[in-house]
């Protein structure tokens, strides 16, 4: 009887201890990490080789020693559930920012732009130097959904081809939430809370919340719509210097500085229907010699003297241009969303060899400009809706393109000639 009692006590004390699996070296064939082996402790750089897919089951925890991480030359599939998230974190007992290297995607054997190389859903990414490095990631799309990223140096480094998407994600207490993304990129329905800097340099940003960021909450590159940017140090800091910049229906309020404009191309920027007020220092800081037309926005008042008092421009410092505004108090009566063309653009194949196809869901006359990586114009074509461009004369390499419709750049990106 005493032996049985001792055995049961031993099981109660030690049998409940979870298993753990130490991993290093390479993953050469399709491999699944089941929950039964969790946590998986990476002791060096674990390489997933071309042709192999590492699948991580729901509920698994992956812990990484200092100076360790994953290098994805094949594919990574980490899809948890709402109740069983997958966690990537440090193996230190008291982790800190940049405790482990992160995950690096460096390409597969698929054709460029093909492969779904990294897919994450219901994932936690914690304490990495760079949680996901996509600097040379050319086999996407790269998709991150319903995920939580905290205490990282930066969540991403660059973006993957043909696209990178973060949807329904939360970024908390990172040094940098999301940084510049090279190819087509979108962030939607996401929150950036208490980071140093929130988001910088993504093509499409919609319906996001930026709050409590101690540096700059948002530095947009392309289209920004329907975001709440509140209670940050600097709400928005942006170069409005490209004709694809659109900033519509955003709430920028109760920050120290609301919107800092480092450059502004009049006639090329759509900046309307925004609610910009109650920022404690300035609502607008214009830091360029160009004037900026910010008509059709809300300022919480129709008193022009009050509006002007919260704008830093050439009236305060003659080194800068002037802000033109209208005392427009009701955003719903300004420029409507449907007055700003939402054009569906397709440019394919990418990579291409001899011919490039362009399709635009708009019957107005448009232009496409092909440039080298120094932005030197090489080819310009006018078209309506569809265009087939012979491109055999171009050498293999990376090129830029710009599509202009109704005097506005509606799409910009990179293409690759094989």
Rosetta blueprint (number, residue, H / E / L):
1 X L
2 X H
3 X H
4 X H
5 X H
6 X H
7 X H
8 X H
9 X H
10 X H
11 X H
12 X H
13 X H
14 X H
15 X H
16 X L
17 X L
18 X L
19 X L
20 X L
21 X E
22 X E
23 X E
24 X L
25 X L
26 X E
27 X E
28 X L
29 X L
30 X L
31 X E
32 X E
33 X E
34 X L
35 X H
36 X H
37 X H
38 X L
39 X L
40 X E
41 X E
42 X E
43 X L
44 X L
45 X E
46 X E
47 X E
48 X E
49 X L
50 X L
51 X L
52 X L
53 X E
54 X E
55 X E
56 X E
57 X L
58 X L
59 X L
60 X L
61 X E
62 X E
63 X E
64 X E
65 X L
66 X L
67 X L
68 X L
69 X E
70 X E
71 X E
72 X E
73 X L
74 X L
75 X E
76 X E
77 X E
78 X E
79 X E
80 X L
81 X L
82 X L
83 X L
84 X L
85 X L
86 X E
87 X E
88 X E
89 X E
90 X E
91 X L
92 X L
93 X L
94 X L
95 X L
96 X L
97 X L
98 X L
99 X L
100 X E
101 X E
102 X E
103 X E
104 X E
105 X E
106 X L
107 X L
108 X L
109 X L
110 X L
111 X L
112 X L
113 X L
114 X L
115 X L
116 X L
117 X L
118 X E
119 X E
120 X E
121 X E
122 X L
123 X E
124 X E
125 X E
126 X E
127 X L
128 X E
129 X E
130 X E
131 X E
132 X E
133 X E
134 X L
135 X L
136 X L
137 X L
138 X L
139 X L
140 X L
141 X L
142 X E
143 X E
144 X E
145 X E
146 X L
147 X L
148 X E
149 X E
150 X E
151 X L
152 X L
153 X L
154 X E
155 X E
156 X E
157 X E
158 X L
159 X L
160 X L
161 X L
162 X L
163 X E
164 X E
165 X E
166 X E
167 X E
168 X L
169 X L
170 X E
171 X E
172 X E
173 X L
174 X L
175 X L
176 X E
177 X E
178 X E
179 X L
180 X L
181 X L
182 X L
183 X L
184 X E
185 X E
186 X E
187 X E
188 X E
189 X L
190 X L
191 X E
192 X E
193 X E
194 X L
195 X L
196 X L
197 X E
198 X E
199 X E
200 X E
201 X L
202 X L
203 X L
204 X E
205 X E
206 X E
207 X L
208 X L
209 X E
210 X E
211 X E
212 X L
213 X L
214 X L
215 X L
216 X E
217 X E
218 X E
219 X E
220 X L
221 X L
222 X L
223 X E
224 X E
225 X E
226 X L
227 X L
228 X E
229 X E
230 X E
231 X L
232 X L
233 X L
234 X E
235 X E
236 X E
237 X E
238 X E
239 X E
240 X E
241 X L
242 X L
243 X L
244 X L
245 X L
246 X E
247 X E
248 X E
249 X L
250 X L
251 X E
252 X E
253 X E
254 X L
255 X L
256 X L
257 X E
258 X E
259 X E
260 X E
261 X E
262 X E
263 X E
264 X E
265 X L
266 X L
267 X L
268 X L
269 X L
270 X E
271 X E
272 X E
273 X L
274 X L
275 X E
276 X E
277 X E
278 X L
279 X L
280 X L
281 X L
282 X E
283 X E
284 X E
285 X E
286 X E
287 X L
288 X L
289 X L
290 X L
291 X L
292 X E
293 X E
294 X L
295 X L
296 X L
297 X L
298 X E
299 X L
300 X L
301 X L
302 X L
303 X L
304 X H
305 X H
306 X H
307 X H
308 X H
309 X H
310 X L
311 X E
312 X E
313 X L
314 X L
315 X L
316 X L
317 X L
318 X L
319 X L
320 X L
321 X L
322 X L
323 X E
324 X E
325 X L
326 X L
327 X L
328 X L
329 X L
330 X L
331 X H
332 X H
333 X H
334 X L
335 X L
336 X L
337 X H
338 X H
339 X H
340 X L
341 X L
342 X L
343 X L
344 X L
345 X E
346 X E
347 X E
348 X E
349 X L
350 X L
351 X L
352 X E
353 X L
354 X L
355 X E
356 X E
357 X E
358 X E
359 X E
360 X E
361 X L
362 X L
363 X L
364 X L
365 X E
366 X E
367 X E
368 X E
369 X E
370 X E
371 X E
372 X L
373 X L
374 X L
375 X L
376 X L
377 X E
378 X E
379 X E
380 X E
381 X E
382 X E
383 X E
384 X E
385 X L
386 X E
387 X E
388 X E
389 X E
390 X E
391 X L
392 X L
393 X L
394 X L
395 X L
396 X L
397 X E
398 X E
399 X E
400 X E
401 X E
402 X E
403 X E
404 X E
405 X E
406 X L
407 X L
408 X E
409 X E
410 X E
411 X E
412 X E
413 X E
414 X E
415 X E
416 X E
417 X E
418 X L
